[in-house]
Amino acid sequence: MNRLLILGGGTAGTIAANRLRKRLDPGLWSITVIDQNDRHLYQPGQLFIPFGIYHARDIVKPRRQFIPDGVDFVIGEIDQVLADEGKCLLTDGRELPYDYLIIATGTSPRPDQTPGMEGTEWRKSVHEFYTFEGAMALEDKLAQWDGGRLAIHVVDMPIKCPVAPLEFTFLADAFFADRGMRDRVEMVYITPLDGVFTKPVASKYLGAIMEERKVSVENDFAVEQIDPVSKKLISYDEREVDFDLLVTIPLNMGADYIERSGLGDDLNYVPVDKRTLQSKAHDNIFAIGDASDIPTSKAGSVAHFSLELFEDNFVNHIHGRPMTREFDGHANCFIESGHGKGLLIDFNYDTEPLAGKYPLPGIGPFNLLRESEANHWGKMMFRWVYWNLLLPGNEMPLEPLMSMAGKELEDLQ
């Protein structure tokens, strides 16, 4: 019996388990998924919690509900992977041997990596929404906050869902306007980038929205520390930004066991071939979703598109055949912009987001890099798609590789 062990029961791990269970003979293959709890979070929904748009019941379901029949689910905390011995050690002493390993433990915010972030003002005037607990605490804070200087801050890239800080900014602008208090809130967006986004064309469009919403932008800000007493962000070049309320996106890192196992880079992401997701160090280990170091967005769409190709590659690999289905870094993300509108971006390793129509050229129904109500409803409807189609590993009517059809190439000129 061949043993496949999947570390992580989030988006990527669950999709992989569902897709590979259909492809691997259950008489020849055992599949085991391990995670530290039985709580599956719809992570895009955490953005909406602080504004009262979603509630806990909307974004939390049992992991077991989405693990397919014939796949074992183990709850436990991973201590270390012994790659040369083909086993995974849990903190309670259990050992799980494997023949093939898929690492899908994602990335997590690490406020402990920035001095002062977890100081006396943590969850008081310093908040985050990248965890369920953080999003819930921020909802309570915004419900009773009476205004002042709101700073939205990104520590460093890469981060999970790189458009989420922008979405939070746009939704906050709409939230305060709807409450009749936007004139009492000064908003500043603080980023380590030289623009508001990682890609120049998209950065231009999104920066224009920032300007229109009267949100000032502090670029190239490499934070050294947060002073919770004076309520200041202090950069390495000694710039200071004051705040009354700080919503920060802490440094994102892969799981600590990856470092202990000697499988990751400085941020605990697993170096892989960006086309096949195979570990560069071990040919029986793959890293999928946010756990790998591939140079594209850490987003659910990347997990979805890449895994459509990965399942074929994995099956070919275990039978000694070449892995010919090459992933191109395809990502697309809805960007909620407030007041019932949104944008959509679509890009890959080589091509940045451009304006146009998606997925049907000239028809859409979604606009690329343009606000529309259709994009907003696409964002809101995706929650149903996630729970009912994506996680169970069902086929989606979208091509995994990016197409240039429908895109406006003049943006590149």
N, C-alpha and C positions, 0 to 999 in steps of 0.2 A: 504493500500500500504506500503510495506517494503522499507525503504530508505537505500541505500548503498552509502556512501560517500568515495571517493578515493582522498586523499591529495597527489598531485604530478602527473604531466603528462609526466614524463620521461620514461625511459625504463620499469621499473617494473610497474609503474602505468598504462601505456598504454597497456602493455601486459595483465595485470589483467582485465582492462576494456573490452578488446576484448574477452578474454576467458570467463569471467563471464557473459557478455551479451548473449553469446550463451547458457549458462547453466541456467540462471535465467528467469523465466516466466515474460515477459514484462508487462503482465496484473497484476502481483503481486509485481513486483520489479521496483523501479526507481533507476538508477545509475547516479551519478554525479561525474565528475572529476574536480578538481580545481587546477589551477596553476597560477603563478604570471605573465605569459606572454604566447604568442602564438608562441614561438620559440623553436623548438625541436632540440637539438644538438646531432649529432652522436659523442659521447664523445671520442671514440677511435681515431677518426680522428684528434683531436686536437694535438696529438703527431706529425702528419705529416705536419701540417701547418708551423712550423718554418723552415722546410727544403724545402718548396715550392713544396712538393709532392701532397698535397691536397690544395684546395682553399675554401673560405667561401661557395661557392655554393654547394660544395660537402658534407658539413656536417651540413647544416642548412635547415630545412624545417618547414612549419607550423604545430603546434601540431594538429590543427583541422583536418588535412589531415588523421590522424591516429586514431582519436577518432571514434568509430563505430556509425552507425545510432542507434538511440534509447538511446544514452548516452548523458546527458547534459554536456556541457563544460563551466565552469565559470572561468573567469579571475579575480583574486583578490589576495591580500596578506593576509596570515593567521596570525591572531593576537594570538589566543589562542583556545585550545580545552577544553571544559568543559565536562570532561568524565562522571562525575556523572549525568549531565543533558542531555547528548547525543546531544551536539550541538557544532558547530565550529563557532567561531567569526572571521570576517574579519576586517581588519584595517579601512575599510570605513563604518563600522557599520552594515553590513549585517550579518545575522545569518543563518546558514545552519544546520538544525536538521538532525540527523541520527539515525538509528537503529543499523547499523554496520559500522565500520570505518576501512579503510585500509590506513595506513600511508606509503607513498612512496615518501617522499620528499628528499631522498638521503643524500648525504654528500657534503660539500663544503670546499674549501681551506680558511683558516683564517689567513692571514698574520699579522693581528692585534694582534695575540696571541704571537708573537715573537718580543721582543723589537728590534727596529732598522730596522726591515725588510721593513716596509713601510716608511722608512726615505727618505732622500734627493736623494738617488740613485735608488729608486723604479722606475721600467720601464726604467732605464738608464743602470746601471751596475748590477742591481738586478732584475731578471725576474722569471716568472713562466709560465707554459703552461697548467695548469689545468683549466683555464677559456678561453673562446673564445677570449676575449680582450687581455689576457696575451699571448696567442699563436700568435695572429696577431702582437703584439708589438715585440715579440721575433723574428719573421720572419724578421722584419725590421732591428733589431739589428744584427742578424747573417749575413744578406746580406752585411753589411758594416763593420763588425768587422775584424780587420787585425791581430788578434792573441793575445796570452798572456796566462794567467793561467785561465782555465775554471774549475770551481767547480760545480759539480752536487750534490745537497744536499737534504736529506730527514730529516725533522724535527723529526717526530715520527710516529709510527704505531698506529692504522690502517690508510691506505690511500686508496683512490680509485685507482683501478688497480695497485697493488703493483709492477708489472713488468714494468710499464711505465717509471720510472726513469732509469732502466737498458736499456730499449729500446732507450730512448733519448741519453744515453751515447754511445751506439753502432752506432746509426744513426749519431751522431755528429762526431764520429771518421771517418765514411765513408764520410760524407759531407766535412770535411776538407781535407781528402785525395783526393777526387775528384776535389777539388779546388786547389790542389797542395800546401796546406799550413799546412798540418798536422804536419810538423816539427817545425812550429811556434806556436803550441798549446800544452801546458802542461795540461793534464786532471787529475782531482782528483775526486773520488767518495766518498762522506761523508755520513755515515749512522749511525743511533743509534743501529743497529744490530751488532752481533758479526761476521757476514758474509754479503755477498751482498744480500742475500735473507732470507726469514723467515724459509725455510725448509733446513735441512743440505745437503741432496743429491743434490738438485737443486742448492744450494749455491755453492757447490764444482764445478759443471759444469760451472755455470755462472761466478764464480770467475776466473776460468781458462781462459775464454774468455777475461775478464778484463786484466789479466796479458798478454795475447797474444797481446792485442791492446795497451799495454803500458799505461794503466790507473791505477794510484796508488789508493789505497783504505784506507780510514781513518775510522776504525771501532769504535763502542761503543762511538760515539760522540753525547753527549746530549747537544744541543746548548742552551746557556743561552741568547745570544744576537748577533746581527749583528752590527758591527761598520761600518756605511756607509762612514765615513770620511777616516779611515785607510784601508777600504775594507778588513775586517777580520771577520771570524766567530769565536766566542769565546764560548768554552764549559764550563759546570759547574765545570769541573776539571782543568780549566784554560789553556787548550790547545787552540792554535790559528791556523787557516788556512787562508792564504792569497788568494785573488782572484782578477782577473781583470774583469772577468765576472762570475756572480753567477746565476745559474739556480736552484732555490729552489723549493721544494714541501712543502708548508706550512702545518702546523697542519690542519688536516681534522676534521670537526665537523658536527654533524647533525644540523638541522634547529633550530633557536633560539626559535621559538614558542613551541618547545617540552620542553624546560626548563621552559618556562613560564607556561606551562600546567601541569608540574610535572609528565611528562610521561617518562623522559629519565634518563640516567646515566650522569657521569661527562662530557662526550663528546657529550651529546644530542642524543645518540642512544637509541632506545627503547628496554628494556630488554624483550626478548621473549623466548618461548620454541624453542630450535634450531631445533627441528624435525617438528613442526607444524606452527611456526611463529606467534603463538598466544601470545598476551601480557600476561605477568606474573601477571599483576595487574587488567586487565579488560577483561572479556571473550568475549566481543563483539568488541574488537580492535585487529587488526593484523598489523604487520610491515613487509614490504617486501623490497627486494632490499637492497640498501646501508643504509636504515634508521634503520635497526635492529642491535642488538649487537651480531649476531651469529658469532662464531669464525672461519670464513673462509674469503676468499678474497671478498672485495667489488668490484665486477666485473659483467659485463652484463651476463656472462655465469651463474653465481650463480642465478641471477634473473630469467633467462630462465629456468634452471633446477628445481629450487625450485617451480616456479609457475606452472609447469606441474603437480606437486603433490598437490600444494596448492588449486587449483580449486576444486579437489575432496574433500579435507578436508573441505573447506569452505561450499560446498554444504551439506556434511554430518553434519557439525556443525549446520547449520541453521535448519536442520530437526531433531536435537536431537540425531544424531548418532555419534559414536566414530570417531575421526579423525585417520584413520589407515595408511595413506600414509605418511611415515616418511622420511623427507629429510636427506641426509647423508653428506651435505656440499659440494657436487660435484661442482668442478670448473675446467675449462680448459681455457688456455690463450695462444694465439700465441705471441711469443716474436720476434719482428723484430730485426735482428742482423746486418743489413746493407749489401750493395753490392748484393742485390737480394736474400738474404737468411734469414731464420728464424728458431726458435725453437718452440716447443709446450710442454706445461706441463699440466698434468691431475692428479687431486688429490681430496681428501675429508677431512672430519674431522679427520679421523684416519690414512690415508695413504698419505704419502708425494709424490711429483712428482718422477716418476721413468722413466728410459729409456724404449724404446719399440716401438710399432707401434699403430696407432689410426686412425680410430675407428675399423678397421678390424684387428684382431690378425695376425701378420706375413705379412700382406699385406699393411696396412696403409690406404690411401696413405701418411699419415703424420707420421713423425718421432717424437718420444718423447725424449726430452732433447738432440737432435742432430740437428745441422744445416742442412737445405736442402732448395732447391729452391721451392719444393712443399709447405713447411710451409710458405714461403714468399707469395706465390700466394693464399694460404688459408687465410692469413691475409688480403690481398688486396681484395679478392672476398667477404669477410664477410660483407663489406659495403652494397653490393647489397642484401645479405641475410638479413641483419638487416632491411633495409627499406621495403623489399618486403615480407618477410616471418616471421621474428621474431616479429616485432612490431604489425603486424595485428593479432598475436596470432595463426598463422597457425602451424600445426603439423610439427615437425622437425625430421629427420631420425637419431636422437641420443637419447640414453637412458638417462633419468634424473638421475639415480643412477650410481655411478662409478662402472666400472668393472675392475677386475684384469687381465682379458684376454689380452694377448699381452704385458704385462709388464715384465721387466727383474728383477726378485727378487734378483739377486746377488747384486744389488745396496744397499740392506738393510744389507748386511753382513759386 
